[in-house]
């Protein structure tokens, strides 16, 4: 299994598409992707990432993540078994190639939700991928960052996330937002209007199928 095999599959006329979705933290990408999956039924599914971080009590291996030891992760990486890998908070994350192939071969689109840095690595290796960037509302970078800060602070009230973590996420977002134009499609997610963002994503997705 390798990236070239993935590209060969994506070039087939009856293949599903690989859909890359990126967004800065706090932009609501997970909620939008959930809405898209529901709207599209069995035509789209989400890729499951592999991670070395400990499994939480409410998480199921093979559903939320593939939980692997660092040794297992590194062995798969050495075998070329990942489309992309990233490190975050001392843990390893990656998109395993093998689970992508079966749904694509059945004509099912697969959504890959990854950070901007990882997304660009995939774009370079798999130019056949369809790319979406979910961005906060606002005409300026400052306006967009302000919306992200508001969302992150609201989320922190229920998760207990520390202020230093929020600042780190906003610093990353400051680098990510200017790269939105490198994606084929952009979807604006305004507070309180997530249904509209989902509808726009679905419209663009269905439009791309017709071209």
TARA-V440498 format. One record per run of one state. SS is the DSSP state (a for helix, b for strand, c for the rest). FROM is the first residue (numbers start at 0). LEN is the number of residues. If there is no record, write none. Layout:
ss	from	len
SS	FROM	LEN
SS	FROM	LEN
//
This chain:
ss	from	len
c	0	2
a	2	9
c	11	6
b	17	6
c	23	5
a	28	15
b	43	3
c	46	3
b	49	2
c	51	9
b	60	1
c	61	3
b	64	3
c	67	2
a	69	9
c	78	3
b	81	7
c	88	2
b	90	6
c	96	1
a	97	8
c	105	3
b	108	5
c	113	2
a	115	10
c	125	4
b	129	7
c	136	4
a	140	19
c	159	3
a	162	20
c	182	2
b	184	5
c	189	4
a	193	17
c	210	1
//
